[in-house]
Amino acid sequence: MGDTTNISIRLDVELKKQAEQLFNELGMNMTTAFNIFLRQAVRQQRIPFDIALETPNAETISAMKEAERISKDPSIKGYTNANEMVRELLADV
C-alpha cells in the first residue's frame, strides 16, 4: 500500500455513530470504508454514486398543488386523526 497520510474531517456526531455501526456490521472500520470510497472515486473518475435533487414528476406536482389548495379551502372539512375520519365515514353509511 505504500506510505499513508492522515486526514481530519468534521461529521455530525449521530451520523458518525450510525456509519460506524453500519461499517462494523459489514466487518470494516471507518478508515476501510473511506479507503473503499476513495479508491472507487479514483477508479471511476467520479463520485461513485448518484447525487441528484429529487425532482417531482408532473403527477406529483399536481398532487402537491391540490393538497395545497385543499389545505387553504375553509369549505373542505379536515380531520385531526384517522379515527375521527373513519367514525364520520361510517356514520354516513
PyMOL Python script that loads the backbone (N, CA, C, O; Angstrom):
from pymol import cmd

cmd.read_pdbstr("""\
ATOM      1  N   MET A   1       0.822  -1.193   0.000  1.00  0.00           N
ATOM      2  CA  MET A   1       0.000   0.000   0.000  1.00  0.00           C
ATOM      3  C   MET A   1       0.863   1.252   0.000  1.00  0.00           C
ATOM      4  O   MET A   1       0.421   2.292  -0.489  1.00  0.00           O
ATOM      5  N   GLY A   2       2.044   1.190   0.517  1.00  0.00           N
ATOM      6  CA  GLY A   2       2.931   2.338   0.484  1.00  0.00           C
ATOM      7  C   GLY A   2       2.708   3.265   1.658  1.00  0.00           C
ATOM      8  O   GLY A   2       2.132   2.887   2.678  1.00  0.00           O
ATOM      9  N   ASP A   3       3.180   4.495   1.486  1.00  0.00           N
ATOM     10  CA  ASP A   3       3.035   5.492   2.546  1.00  0.00           C
ATOM     11  C   ASP A   3       1.567   5.838   2.761  1.00  0.00           C
ATOM     12  O   ASP A   3       0.756   5.757   1.839  1.00  0.00           O
ATOM     13  N   THR A   4       1.243   6.219   3.972  1.00  0.00           N
ATOM     14  CA  THR A   4      -0.123   6.644   4.284  1.00  0.00           C
ATOM     15  C   THR A   4      -0.087   8.048   4.858  1.00  0.00           C
ATOM     16  O   THR A   4       0.965   8.536   5.271  1.00  0.00           O
ATOM     17  N   THR A   5      -1.233   8.684   4.878  1.00  0.00           N
ATOM     18  CA  THR A   5      -1.370  10.016   5.454  1.00  0.00           C
ATOM     19  C   THR A   5      -2.661  10.062   6.250  1.00  0.00           C
ATOM     20  O   THR A   5      -3.563   9.255   6.025  1.00  0.00           O
ATOM     21  N   ASN A   6      -2.750  10.980   7.158  1.00  0.00           N
ATOM     22  CA  ASN A   6      -3.956  11.158   7.956  1.00  0.00           C
ATOM     23  C   ASN A   6      -4.770  12.319   7.411  1.00  0.00           C
ATOM     24  O   ASN A   6      -4.212  13.302   6.923  1.00  0.00           O
ATOM     25  N   ILE A   7      -6.088  12.205   7.493  1.00  0.00           N
ATOM     26  CA  ILE A   7      -6.967  13.314   7.161  1.00  0.00           C
ATOM     27  C   ILE A   7      -7.890  13.541   8.348  1.00  0.00           C
ATOM     28  O   ILE A   7      -8.120  12.641   9.156  1.00  0.00           O
ATOM     29  N   SER A   8      -8.407  14.740   8.440  1.00  0.00           N
ATOM     30  CA  SER A   8      -9.339  15.085   9.511  1.00  0.00           C
ATOM     31  C   SER A   8     -10.578  15.691   8.872  1.00  0.00           C
ATOM     32  O   SER A   8     -10.476  16.618   8.069  1.00  0.00           O
ATOM     33  N   ILE A   9     -11.751  15.169   9.226  1.00  0.00           N
ATOM     34  CA  ILE A   9     -12.999  15.706   8.684  1.00  0.00           C
ATOM     35  C   ILE A   9     -13.981  15.943   9.825  1.00  0.00           C
ATOM     36  O   ILE A   9     -13.893  15.308  10.876  1.00  0.00           O
ATOM     37  N   ARG A  10     -14.902  16.849   9.611  1.00  0.00           N
ATOM     38  CA  ARG A  10     -15.947  17.122  10.595  1.00  0.00           C
ATOM     39  C   ARG A  10     -17.200  16.358  10.188  1.00  0.00           C
ATOM     40  O   ARG A  10     -17.619  16.400   9.031  1.00  0.00           O
ATOM     41  N   LEU A  11     -17.793  15.660  11.155  1.00  0.00           N
ATOM     42  CA  LEU A  11     -19.017  14.894  10.923  1.00  0.00           C
ATOM     43  C   LEU A  11     -20.007  15.172  12.031  1.00  0.00           C
ATOM     44  O   LEU A  11     -19.626  15.451  13.169  1.00  0.00           O
ATOM     45  N   ASP A  12     -21.271  15.094  11.692  1.00  0.00           N
ATOM     46  CA  ASP A  12     -22.316  15.112  12.701  1.00  0.00           C
ATOM     47  C   ASP A  12     -22.107  13.901  13.610  1.00  0.00           C
ATOM     48  O   ASP A  12     -21.844  12.801  13.124  1.00  0.00           O
ATOM     49  N   VAL A  13     -22.219  14.093  14.906  1.00  0.00           N
ATOM     50  CA  VAL A  13     -21.947  13.028  15.876  1.00  0.00           C
ATOM     51  C   VAL A  13     -22.831  11.811  15.619  1.00  0.00           C
ATOM     52  O   VAL A  13     -22.344  10.681  15.615  1.00  0.00           O
ATOM     53  N   GLU A  14     -24.125  12.035  15.405  1.00  0.00           N
ATOM     54  CA  GLU A  14     -25.048  10.911  15.200  1.00  0.00           C
ATOM     55  C   GLU A  14     -24.754  10.197  13.880  1.00  0.00           C
ATOM     56  O   GLU A  14     -24.828   8.970  13.811  1.00  0.00           O
ATOM     57  N   LEU A  15     -24.424  10.954  12.839  1.00  0.00           N
ATOM     58  CA  LEU A  15     -24.074  10.344  11.554  1.00  0.00           C
ATOM     59  C   LEU A  15     -22.853   9.448  11.712  1.00  0.00           C
ATOM     60  O   LEU A  15     -22.814   8.345  11.166  1.00  0.00           O
ATOM     61  N   LYS A  16     -21.861   9.916  12.454  1.00  0.00           N
ATOM     62  CA  LYS A  16     -20.651   9.112  12.677  1.00  0.00           C
ATOM     63  C   LYS A  16     -20.990   7.813  13.398  1.00  0.00           C
ATOM     64  O   LYS A  16     -20.503   6.747  13.020  1.00  0.00           O
ATOM     65  N   LYS A  17     -21.822   7.895  14.432  1.00  0.00           N
ATOM     66  CA  LYS A  17     -22.210   6.691  15.178  1.00  0.00           C
ATOM     67  C   LYS A  17     -22.922   5.693  14.269  1.00  0.00           C
ATOM     68  O   LYS A  17     -22.631   4.497  14.291  1.00  0.00           O
ATOM     69  N   GLN A  18     -23.862   6.204  13.465  1.00  0.00           N
ATOM     70  CA  GLN A  18     -24.612   5.320  12.567  1.00  0.00           C
ATOM     71  C   GLN A  18     -23.697   4.685  11.529  1.00  0.00           C
ATOM     72  O   GLN A  18     -23.822   3.497  11.229  1.00  0.00           O
ATOM     73  N   ALA A  19     -22.779   5.475  10.979  1.00  0.00           N
ATOM     74  CA  ALA A  19     -21.849   4.954   9.976  1.00  0.00           C
ATOM     75  C   ALA A  19     -20.931   3.903  10.585  1.00  0.00           C
ATOM     76  O   ALA A  19     -20.699   2.856   9.981  1.00  0.00           O
ATOM     77  N   GLU A  20     -20.405   4.178  11.783  1.00  0.00           N
ATOM     78  CA  GLU A  20     -19.528   3.205  12.441  1.00  0.00           C
ATOM     79  C   GLU A  20     -20.265   1.898  12.715  1.00  0.00           C
ATOM     80  O   GLU A  20     -19.706   0.814  12.545  1.00  0.00           O
ATOM     81  N   GLN A  21     -21.517   2.004  13.138  1.00  0.00           N
ATOM     82  CA  GLN A  21     -22.310   0.794  13.396  1.00  0.00           C
ATOM     83  C   GLN A  21     -22.489  -0.006  12.105  1.00  0.00           C
ATOM     84  O   GLN A  21     -22.312  -1.224  12.095  1.00  0.00           O
ATOM     85  N   LEU A  22     -22.840   0.679  11.022  1.00  0.00           N
ATOM     86  CA  LEU A  22     -23.015   0.008   9.730  1.00  0.00           C
ATOM     87  C   LEU A  22     -21.719  -0.653   9.287  1.00  0.00           C
ATOM     88  O   LEU A  22     -21.715  -1.828   8.919  1.00  0.00           O
ATOM     89  N   PHE A  23     -20.621   0.089   9.319  1.00  0.00           N
ATOM     90  CA  PHE A  23     -19.353  -0.457   8.854  1.00  0.00           C
ATOM     91  C   PHE A  23     -18.902  -1.625   9.718  1.00  0.00           C
ATOM     92  O   PHE A  23     -18.348  -2.598   9.206  1.00  0.00           O
ATOM     93  N   ASN A  24     -19.132  -1.539  11.023  1.00  0.00           N
ATOM     94  CA  ASN A  24     -18.803  -2.663  11.908  1.00  0.00           C
ATOM     95  C   ASN A  24     -19.595  -3.904  11.525  1.00  0.00           C
ATOM     96  O   ASN A  24     -19.054  -5.009  11.506  1.00  0.00           O
ATOM     97  N   GLU A  25     -20.878  -3.723  11.218  1.00  0.00           N
ATOM     98  CA  GLU A  25     -21.706  -4.857  10.798  1.00  0.00           C
ATOM     99  C   GLU A  25     -21.211  -5.450   9.480  1.00  0.00           C
ATOM    100  O   GLU A  25     -21.391  -6.639   9.215  1.00  0.00           O
ATOM    101  N   LEU A  26     -20.586  -4.605   8.658  1.00  0.00           N
ATOM    102  CA  LEU A  26     -20.030  -5.066   7.385  1.00  0.00           C
ATOM    103  C   LEU A  26     -18.609  -5.599   7.543  1.00  0.00           C
ATOM    104  O   LEU A  26     -17.988  -6.026   6.569  1.00  0.00           O
ATOM    105  N   GLY A  27     -18.098  -5.573   8.775  1.00  0.00           N
ATOM    106  CA  GLY A  27     -16.771  -6.120   9.041  1.00  0.00           C
ATOM    107  C   GLY A  27     -15.628  -5.180   8.719  1.00  0.00           C
ATOM    108  O   GLY A  27     -14.522  -5.627   8.417  1.00  0.00           O
ATOM    109  N   MET A  28     -15.883  -3.884   8.782  1.00  0.00           N
ATOM    110  CA  MET A  28     -14.813  -2.922   8.494  1.00  0.00           C
ATOM    111  C   MET A  28     -14.920  -1.742   9.438  1.00  0.00           C
ATOM    112  O   MET A  28     -15.909  -1.584  10.154  1.00  0.00           O
ATOM    113  N   ASN A  29     -13.891  -0.923   9.427  1.00  0.00           N
ATOM    114  CA  ASN A  29     -13.918   0.292  10.228  1.00  0.00           C
ATOM    115  C   ASN A  29     -14.077   1.500   9.306  1.00  0.00           C
ATOM    116  O   ASN A  29     -14.159   1.360   8.086  1.00  0.00           O
ATOM    117  N   MET A  30     -14.117   2.683   9.908  1.00  0.00           N
ATOM    118  CA  MET A  30     -14.319   3.909   9.139  1.00  0.00           C
ATOM    119  C   MET A  30     -13.186   4.129   8.137  1.00  0.00           C
ATOM    120  O   MET A  30     -13.437   4.561   7.013  1.00  0.00           O
ATOM    121  N   THR A  31     -11.956   3.841   8.524  1.00  0.00           N
ATOM    122  CA  THR A  31     -10.811   4.014   7.627  1.00  0.00           C
ATOM    123  C   THR A  31     -10.956   3.151   6.383  1.00  0.00           C
ATOM    124  O   THR A  31     -10.732   3.619   5.267  1.00  0.00           O
ATOM    125  N   THR A  32     -11.330   1.897   6.572  1.00  0.00           N
ATOM    126  CA  THR A  32     -11.512   0.997   5.429  1.00  0.00           C
ATOM    127  C   THR A  32     -12.632   1.501   4.527  1.00  0.00           C
ATOM    128  O   THR A  32     -12.504   1.482   3.303  1.00  0.00           O
ATOM    129  N   ALA A  33     -13.728   1.952   5.132  1.00  0.00           N
ATOM    130  CA  ALA A  33     -14.858   2.459   4.343  1.00  0.00           C
ATOM    131  C   ALA A  33     -14.444   3.672   3.510  1.00  0.00           C
ATOM    132  O   ALA A  33     -14.793   3.761   2.333  1.00  0.00           O
ATOM    133  N   PHE A  34     -13.703   4.607   4.112  1.00  0.00           N
ATOM    134  CA  PHE A  34     -13.245   5.774   3.361  1.00  0.00           C
ATOM    135  C   PHE A  34     -12.275   5.375   2.259  1.00  0.00           C
ATOM    136  O   PHE A  34     -12.324   5.931   1.162  1.00  0.00           O
ATOM    137  N   ASN A  35     -11.405   4.428   2.533  1.00  0.00           N
ATOM    138  CA  ASN A  35     -10.486   3.949   1.502  1.00  0.00           C
ATOM    139  C   ASN A  35     -11.248   3.338   0.328  1.00  0.00           C
ATOM    140  O   ASN A  35     -10.897   3.567  -0.829  1.00  0.00           O
ATOM    141  N   ILE A  36     -12.284   2.567   0.624  1.00  0.00           N
ATOM    142  CA  ILE A  36     -13.108   1.986  -0.449  1.00  0.00           C
ATOM    143  C   ILE A  36     -13.733   3.101  -1.276  1.00  0.00           C
ATOM    144  O   ILE A  36     -13.691   3.071  -2.506  1.00  0.00           O
ATOM    145  N   PHE A  37     -14.316   4.087  -0.592  1.00  0.00           N
ATOM    146  CA  PHE A  37     -14.933   5.216  -1.292  1.00  0.00           C
ATOM    147  C   PHE A  37     -13.922   5.927  -2.193  1.00  0.00           C
ATOM    148  O   PHE A  37     -14.197   6.165  -3.368  1.00  0.00           O
ATOM    149  N   LEU A  38     -12.759   6.262  -1.646  1.00  0.00           N
ATOM    150  CA  LEU A  38     -11.758   6.993  -2.423  1.00  0.00           C
ATOM    151  C   LEU A  38     -11.225   6.174  -3.588  1.00  0.00           C
ATOM    152  O   LEU A  38     -11.030   6.712  -4.678  1.00  0.00           O
ATOM    153  N   ARG A  39     -10.985   4.887  -3.381  1.00  0.00           N
ATOM    154  CA  ARG A  39     -10.499   4.035  -4.478  1.00  0.00           C
ATOM    155  C   ARG A  39     -11.526   3.958  -5.609  1.00  0.00           C
ATOM    156  O   ARG A  39     -11.167   4.013  -6.785  1.00  0.00           O
ATOM    157  N   GLN A  40     -12.790   3.831  -5.250  1.00  0.00           N
ATOM    158  CA  GLN A  40     -13.834   3.782  -6.275  1.00  0.00           C
ATOM    159  C   GLN A  40     -13.946   5.122  -7.007  1.00  0.00           C
ATOM    160  O   GLN A  40     -14.124   5.148  -8.225  1.00  0.00           O
ATOM    161  N   ALA A  41     -13.844   6.222  -6.281  1.00  0.00           N
ATOM    162  CA  ALA A  41     -13.902   7.542  -6.912  1.00  0.00           C
ATOM    163  C   ALA A  41     -12.762   7.712  -7.909  1.00  0.00           C
ATOM    164  O   ALA A  41     -12.975   8.192  -9.022  1.00  0.00           O
ATOM    165  N   VAL A  42     -11.556   7.322  -7.515  1.00  0.00           N
ATOM    166  CA  VAL A  42     -10.402   7.434  -8.413  1.00  0.00           C
ATOM    167  C   VAL A  42     -10.565   6.491  -9.597  1.00  0.00           C
ATOM    168  O   VAL A  42     -10.318   6.884 -10.737  1.00  0.00           O
ATOM    169  N   ARG A  43     -10.975   5.260  -9.344  1.00  0.00           N
ATOM    170  CA  ARG A  43     -11.137   4.274 -10.410  1.00  0.00           C
ATOM    171  C   ARG A  43     -12.185   4.728 -11.432  1.00  0.00           C
ATOM    172  O   ARG A  43     -11.976   4.602 -12.639  1.00  0.00           O
ATOM    173  N   GLN A  44     -13.314   5.256 -10.943  1.00  0.00           N
ATOM    174  CA  GLN A  44     -14.413   5.638 -11.830  1.00  0.00           C
ATOM    175  C   GLN A  44     -14.300   7.078 -12.331  1.00  0.00           C
ATOM    176  O   GLN A  44     -15.021   7.491 -13.239  1.00  0.00           O
ATOM    177  N   GLN A  45     -13.378   7.839 -11.720  1.00  0.00           N
ATOM    178  CA  GLN A  45     -13.199   9.252 -12.062  1.00  0.00           C
ATOM    179  C   GLN A  45     -14.485  10.057 -11.859  1.00  0.00           C
ATOM    180  O   GLN A  45     -14.829  10.935 -12.650  1.00  0.00           O
ATOM    181  N   ARG A  46     -15.172   9.726 -10.783  1.00  0.00           N
ATOM    182  CA  ARG A  46     -16.402  10.432 -10.420  1.00  0.00           C
ATOM    183  C   ARG A  46     -16.783  10.021  -9.004  1.00  0.00           C
ATOM    184  O   ARG A  46     -16.197   9.099  -8.437  1.00  0.00           O
ATOM    185  N   ILE A  47     -17.770  10.715  -8.435  1.00  0.00           N
ATOM    186  CA  ILE A  47     -18.343  10.261  -7.169  1.00  0.00           C
ATOM    187  C   ILE A  47     -19.003   8.920  -7.475  1.00  0.00           C
ATOM    188  O   ILE A  47     -19.794   8.842  -8.416  1.00  0.00           O
ATOM    189  N   PRO A  48     -18.715   7.874  -6.728  1.00  0.00           N
ATOM    190  CA  PRO A  48     -19.174   6.529  -7.105  1.00  0.00           C
ATOM    191  C   PRO A  48     -20.637   6.216  -6.774  1.00  0.00           C
ATOM    192  O   PRO A  48     -20.995   5.055  -6.576  1.00  0.00           O
ATOM    193  N   PHE A  49     -21.463   7.230  -6.716  1.00  0.00           N
ATOM    194  CA  PHE A  49     -22.901   7.043  -6.560  1.00  0.00           C
ATOM    195  C   PHE A  49     -23.578   8.299  -7.088  1.00  0.00           C
ATOM    196  O   PHE A  49     -22.948   9.350  -7.204  1.00  0.00           O
ATOM    197  N   ASP A  50     -24.856   8.186  -7.406  1.00  0.00           N
ATOM    198  CA  ASP A  50     -25.583   9.325  -7.955  1.00  0.00           C
ATOM    199  C   ASP A  50     -25.860  10.360  -6.878  1.00  0.00           C
ATOM    200  O   ASP A  50     -26.236  10.026  -5.755  1.00  0.00           O
ATOM    201  N   ILE A  51     -25.668  11.608  -7.236  1.00  0.00           N
ATOM    202  CA  ILE A  51     -26.037  12.735  -6.387  1.00  0.00           C
ATOM    203  C   ILE A  51     -27.005  13.564  -7.218  1.00  0.00           C
ATOM    204  O   ILE A  51     -26.633  14.133  -8.245  1.00  0.00           O
ATOM    205  N   ALA A  52     -28.240  13.623  -6.764  1.00  0.00           N
ATOM    206  CA  ALA A  52     -29.240  14.325  -7.555  1.00  0.00           C
ATOM    207  C   ALA A  52     -30.306  14.925  -6.654  1.00  0.00           C
ATOM    208  O   ALA A  52     -30.609  14.400  -5.582  1.00  0.00           O
ATOM    209  N   LEU A  53     -30.857  16.018  -7.104  1.00  0.00           N
ATOM    210  CA  LEU A  53     -32.020  16.574  -6.442  1.00  0.00           C
ATOM    211  C   LEU A  53     -33.223  15.777  -6.912  1.00  0.00           C
ATOM    212  O   LEU A  53     -33.357  15.474  -8.098  1.00  0.00           O
ATOM    213  N   GLU A  54     -34.080  15.445  -5.992  1.00  0.00           N
ATOM    214  CA  GLU A  54     -35.285  14.717  -6.360  1.00  0.00           C
ATOM    215  C   GLU A  54     -36.272  15.704  -6.972  1.00  0.00           C
ATOM    216  O   GLU A  54     -36.850  16.531  -6.266  1.00  0.00           O
ATOM    217  N   THR A  55     -36.462  15.615  -8.272  1.00  0.00           N
ATOM    218  CA  THR A  55     -37.391  16.483  -8.970  1.00  0.00           C
ATOM    219  C   THR A  55     -38.705  15.741  -9.140  1.00  0.00           C
ATOM    220  O   THR A  55     -38.747  14.693  -9.783  1.00  0.00           O
ATOM    221  N   PRO A  56     -39.781  16.277  -8.569  1.00  0.00           N
ATOM    222  CA  PRO A  56     -41.059  15.572  -8.684  1.00  0.00           C
ATOM    223  C   PRO A  56     -41.563  15.565 -10.127  1.00  0.00           C
ATOM    224  O   PRO A  56     -41.342  16.509 -10.886  1.00  0.00           O
ATOM    225  N   ASN A  57     -42.247  14.471 -10.484  1.00  0.00           N
ATOM    226  CA  ASN A  57     -42.822  14.394 -11.826  1.00  0.00           C
ATOM    227  C   ASN A  57     -44.121  15.191 -11.870  1.00  0.00           C
ATOM    228  O   ASN A  57     -44.563  15.713 -10.846  1.00  0.00           O
ATOM    229  N   ALA A  58     -44.738  15.288 -13.051  1.00  0.00           N
ATOM    230  CA  ALA A  58     -45.939  16.106 -13.247  1.00  0.00           C
ATOM    231  C   ALA A  58     -47.081  15.659 -12.340  1.00  0.00           C
ATOM    232  O   ALA A  58     -47.802  16.494 -11.793  1.00  0.00           O
ATOM    233  N   GLU A  59     -47.251  14.350 -12.177  1.00  0.00           N
ATOM    234  CA  GLU A  59     -48.334  13.839 -11.336  1.00  0.00           C
ATOM    235  C   GLU A  59     -48.129  14.249  -9.874  1.00  0.00           C
ATOM    236  O   GLU A  59     -49.080  14.630  -9.191  1.00  0.00           O
ATOM    237  N   THR A  60     -46.899  14.170  -9.410  1.00  0.00           N
ATOM    238  CA  THR A  60     -46.605  14.557  -8.029  1.00  0.00           C
ATOM    239  C   THR A  60     -46.791  16.056  -7.828  1.00  0.00           C
ATOM    240  O   THR A  60     -47.334  16.483  -6.809  1.00  0.00           O
ATOM    241  N   ILE A  61     -46.345  16.853  -8.789  1.00  0.00           N
ATOM    242  CA  ILE A  61     -46.522  18.306  -8.703  1.00  0.00           C
ATOM    243  C   ILE A  61     -48.001  18.648  -8.645  1.00  0.00           C
ATOM    244  O   ILE A  61     -48.414  19.506  -7.865  1.00  0.00           O
ATOM    245  N   SER A  62     -48.801  17.977  -9.470  1.00  0.00           N
ATOM    246  CA  SER A  62     -50.246  18.196  -9.468  1.00  0.00           C
ATOM    247  C   SER A  62     -50.850  17.843  -8.112  1.00  0.00           C
ATOM    248  O   SER A  62     -51.685  18.583  -7.593  1.00  0.00           O
ATOM    249  N   ALA A  63     -50.433  16.718  -7.540  1.00  0.00           N
ATOM    250  CA  ALA A  63     -50.942  16.300  -6.229  1.00  0.00           C
ATOM    251  C   ALA A  63     -50.532  17.293  -5.144  1.00  0.00           C
ATOM    252  O   ALA A  63     -51.312  17.577  -4.235  1.00  0.00           O
ATOM    253  N   MET A  64     -49.318  17.816  -5.236  1.00  0.00           N
ATOM    254  CA  MET A  64     -48.851  18.798  -4.253  1.00  0.00           C
ATOM    255  C   MET A  64     -49.680  20.081  -4.336  1.00  0.00           C
ATOM    256  O   MET A  64     -50.040  20.660  -3.311  1.00  0.00           O
ATOM    257  N   LYS A  65     -49.979  20.519  -5.553  1.00  0.00           N
ATOM    258  CA  LYS A  65     -50.800  21.719  -5.736  1.00  0.00           C
ATOM    259  C   LYS A  65     -52.212  21.493  -5.208  1.00  0.00           C
ATOM    260  O   LYS A  65     -52.795  22.377  -4.578  1.00  0.00           O
ATOM    261  N   GLU A  66     -52.756  20.314  -5.464  1.00  0.00           N
ATOM    262  CA  GLU A  66     -54.098  20.004  -4.968  1.00  0.00           C
ATOM    263  C   GLU A  66     -54.114  19.975  -3.439  1.00  0.00           C
ATOM    264  O   GLU A  66     -55.043  20.498  -2.823  1.00  0.00           O
ATOM    265  N   ALA A  67     -53.113  19.381  -2.833  1.00  0.00           N
ATOM    266  CA  ALA A  67     -53.028  19.338  -1.369  1.00  0.00           C
ATOM    267  C   ALA A  67     -52.925  20.749  -0.794  1.00  0.00           C
ATOM    268  O   ALA A  67     -53.539  21.052   0.229  1.00  0.00           O
ATOM    269  N   GLU A  68     -52.162  21.598  -1.442  1.00  0.00           N
ATOM    270  CA  GLU A  68     -52.030  22.993  -1.009  1.00  0.00           C
ATOM    271  C   GLU A  68     -53.380  23.703  -1.095  1.00  0.00           C
ATOM    272  O   GLU A  68     -53.776  24.415  -0.172  1.00  0.00           O
ATOM    273  N   ARG A  69     -54.083  23.501  -2.214  1.00  0.00           N
ATOM    274  CA  ARG A  69     -55.398  24.119  -2.402  1.00  0.00           C
ATOM    275  C   ARG A  69     -56.376  23.640  -1.335  1.00  0.00           C
ATOM    276  O   ARG A  69     -57.092  24.444  -0.739  1.00  0.00           O
ATOM    277  N   ILE A  70     -56.407  22.336  -1.094  1.00  0.00           N
ATOM    278  CA  ILE A  70     -57.323  21.760  -0.106  1.00  0.00           C
ATOM    279  C   ILE A  70     -57.015  22.296   1.287  1.00  0.00           C
ATOM    280  O   ILE A  70     -57.930  22.604   2.052  1.00  0.00           O
ATOM    281  N   SER A  71     -55.738  22.408   1.618  1.00  0.00           N
ATOM    282  CA  SER A  71     -55.367  22.866   2.963  1.00  0.00           C
ATOM    283  C   SER A  71     -55.783  24.308   3.219  1.00  0.00           C
ATOM    284  O   SER A  71     -55.951  24.710   4.370  1.00  0.00           O
ATOM    285  N   LYS A  72     -55.951  25.090   2.153  1.00  0.00           N
ATOM    286  CA  LYS A  72     -56.322  26.501   2.301  1.00  0.00           C
ATOM    287  C   LYS A  72     -57.816  26.744   2.111  1.00  0.00           C
ATOM    288  O   LYS A  72     -58.281  27.869   2.294  1.00  0.00           O
ATOM    289  N   ASP A  73     -58.571  25.719   1.749  1.00  0.00           N
ATOM    290  CA  ASP A  73     -60.001  25.873   1.467  1.00  0.00           C
ATOM    291  C   ASP A  73     -60.809  25.624   2.738  1.00  0.00           C
ATOM    292  O   ASP A  73     -60.904  24.485   3.195  1.00  0.00           O
ATOM    293  N   PRO A  74     -61.399  26.688   3.320  1.00  0.00           N
ATOM    294  CA  PRO A  74     -62.137  26.516   4.571  1.00  0.00           C
ATOM    295  C   PRO A  74     -63.425  25.700   4.418  1.00  0.00           C
ATOM    296  O   PRO A  74     -63.988  25.242   5.413  1.00  0.00           O
ATOM    297  N   SER A  75     -63.890  25.517   3.192  1.00  0.00           N
ATOM    298  CA  SER A  75     -65.130  24.758   2.993  1.00  0.00           C
ATOM    299  C   SER A  75     -64.897  23.246   3.006  1.00  0.00           C
ATOM    300  O   SER A  75     -65.855  22.473   3.039  1.00  0.00           O
ATOM    301  N   ILE A  76     -63.642  22.822   2.980  1.00  0.00           N
ATOM    302  CA  ILE A  76     -63.323  21.391   2.995  1.00  0.00           C
ATOM    303  C   ILE A  76     -63.018  20.982   4.430  1.00  0.00           C
ATOM    304  O   ILE A  76     -62.120  21.528   5.073  1.00  0.00           O
ATOM    305  N   LYS A  77     -63.790  20.003   4.922  1.00  0.00           N
ATOM    306  CA  LYS A  77     -63.626  19.545   6.306  1.00  0.00           C
ATOM    307  C   LYS A  77     -62.305  18.800   6.451  1.00  0.00           C
ATOM    308  O   LYS A  77     -61.930  17.992   5.602  1.00  0.00           O
ATOM    309  N   GLY A  78     -61.620  19.087   7.532  1.00  0.00           N
ATOM    310  CA  GLY A  78     -60.381  18.395   7.840  1.00  0.00           C
ATOM    311  C   GLY A  78     -60.534  17.563   9.097  1.00  0.00           C
ATOM    312  O   GLY A  78     -61.493  17.740   9.848  1.00  0.00           O
ATOM    313  N   TYR A  79     -59.613  16.672   9.328  1.00  0.00           N
ATOM    314  CA  TYR A  79     -59.643  15.785  10.490  1.00  0.00           C
ATOM    315  C   TYR A  79     -58.296  15.851  11.188  1.00  0.00           C
ATOM    316  O   TYR A  79     -57.256  16.038  10.556  1.00  0.00           O
ATOM    317  N   THR A  80     -58.335  15.694  12.502  1.00  0.00           N
ATOM    318  CA  THR A  80     -57.088  15.714  13.262  1.00  0.00           C
ATOM    319  C   THR A  80     -56.456  14.338  13.351  1.00  0.00           C
ATOM    320  O   THR A  80     -55.268  14.212  13.648  1.00  0.00           O
ATOM    321  N   ASN A  81     -57.266  13.283  13.090  1.00  0.00           N
ATOM    322  CA  ASN A  81     -56.713  11.929  13.101  1.00  0.00           C
ATOM    323  C   ASN A  81     -57.592  10.997  12.276  1.00  0.00           C
ATOM    324  O   ASN A  81     -58.734  11.332  11.961  1.00  0.00           O
ATOM    325  N   ALA A  82     -57.072   9.853  11.932  1.00  0.00           N
ATOM    326  CA  ALA A  82     -57.768   8.902  11.062  1.00  0.00           C
ATOM    327  C   ALA A  82     -59.016   8.336  11.727  1.00  0.00           C
ATOM    328  O   ALA A  82     -60.019   8.107  11.051  1.00  0.00           O
ATOM    329  N   ASN A  83     -58.974   8.105  13.045  1.00  0.00           N
ATOM    330  CA  ASN A  83     -60.146   7.553  13.736  1.00  0.00           C
ATOM    331  C   ASN A  83     -61.349   8.474  13.609  1.00  0.00           C
ATOM    332  O   ASN A  83     -62.469   8.013  13.387  1.00  0.00           O
ATOM    333  N   GLU A  84     -61.122   9.757  13.749  1.00  0.00           N
ATOM    334  CA  GLU A  84     -62.195  10.743  13.610  1.00  0.00           C
ATOM    335  C   GLU A  84     -62.805  10.663  12.206  1.00  0.00           C
ATOM    336  O   GLU A  84     -64.026  10.702  12.054  1.00  0.00           O
ATOM    337  N   MET A  85     -61.970  10.554  11.206  1.00  0.00           N
ATOM    338  CA  MET A  85     -62.441  10.478   9.827  1.00  0.00           C
ATOM    339  C   MET A  85     -63.241   9.198   9.593  1.00  0.00           C
ATOM    340  O   MET A  85     -64.307   9.241   8.980  1.00  0.00           O
ATOM    341  N   VAL A  86     -62.741   8.068  10.072  1.00  0.00           N
ATOM    342  CA  VAL A  86     -63.426   6.784   9.879  1.00  0.00           C
ATOM    343  C   VAL A  86     -64.779   6.801  10.574  1.00  0.00           C
ATOM    344  O   VAL A  86     -65.765   6.336  10.003  1.00  0.00           O
ATOM    345  N   ARG A  87     -64.849   7.333  11.807  1.00  0.00           N
ATOM    346  CA  ARG A  87     -66.129   7.422  12.526  1.00  0.00           C
ATOM    347  C   ARG A  87     -67.152   8.195  11.706  1.00  0.00           C
ATOM    348  O   ARG A  87     -68.307   7.785  11.596  1.00  0.00           O
ATOM    349  N   GLU A  88     -66.723   9.314  11.130  1.00  0.00           N
ATOM    350  CA  GLU A  88     -67.648  10.124  10.344  1.00  0.00           C
ATOM    351  C   GLU A  88     -68.052   9.404   9.060  1.00  0.00           C
ATOM    352  O   GLU A  88     -69.214   9.461   8.656  1.00  0.00           O
ATOM    353  N   LEU A  89     -67.115   8.736   8.425  1.00  0.00           N
ATOM    354  CA  LEU A  89     -67.444   7.987   7.206  1.00  0.00           C
ATOM    355  C   LEU A  89     -68.444   6.877   7.502  1.00  0.00           C
ATOM    356  O   LEU A  89     -69.392   6.683   6.742  1.00  0.00           O
ATOM    357  N   LEU A  90     -68.246   6.148   8.596  1.00  0.00           N
ATOM    358  CA  LEU A  90     -69.146   5.049   8.953  1.00  0.00           C
ATOM    359  C   LEU A  90     -70.508   5.558   9.402  1.00  0.00           C
ATOM    360  O   LEU A  90     -71.509   4.858   9.248  1.00  0.00           O
ATOM    361  N   ALA A  91     -70.560   6.749   9.948  1.00  0.00           N
ATOM    362  CA  ALA A  91     -71.836   7.325  10.375  1.00  0.00           C
ATOM    363  C   ALA A  91     -72.718   7.638   9.181  1.00  0.00           C
ATOM    364  O   ALA A  91     -73.943   7.654   9.302  1.00  0.00           O
ATOM    365  N   ASP A  92     -72.112   7.888   8.033  1.00  0.00           N
ATOM    366  CA  ASP A  92     -72.865   8.210   6.820  1.00  0.00           C
ATOM    367  C   ASP A  92     -73.400   6.973   6.120  1.00  0.00           C
ATOM    368  O   ASP A  92     -74.183   7.099   5.178  1.00  0.00           O
ATOM    369  N   VAL A  93     -73.005   5.781   6.549  1.00  0.00           N
ATOM    370  CA  VAL A  93     -73.405   4.545   5.864  1.00  0.00           C
ATOM    371  C   VAL A  93     -74.773   4.115   6.281  1.00  0.00           C
ATOM    372  O   VAL A  93     -75.272   3.095   5.805  1.00  0.00           O
TER     373      VAL A  93
END
""", "prot")
cmd.dss("prot")
cmd.show_as("cartoon", "prot")
cmd.util.cbc("prot")
cmd.orient("prot")
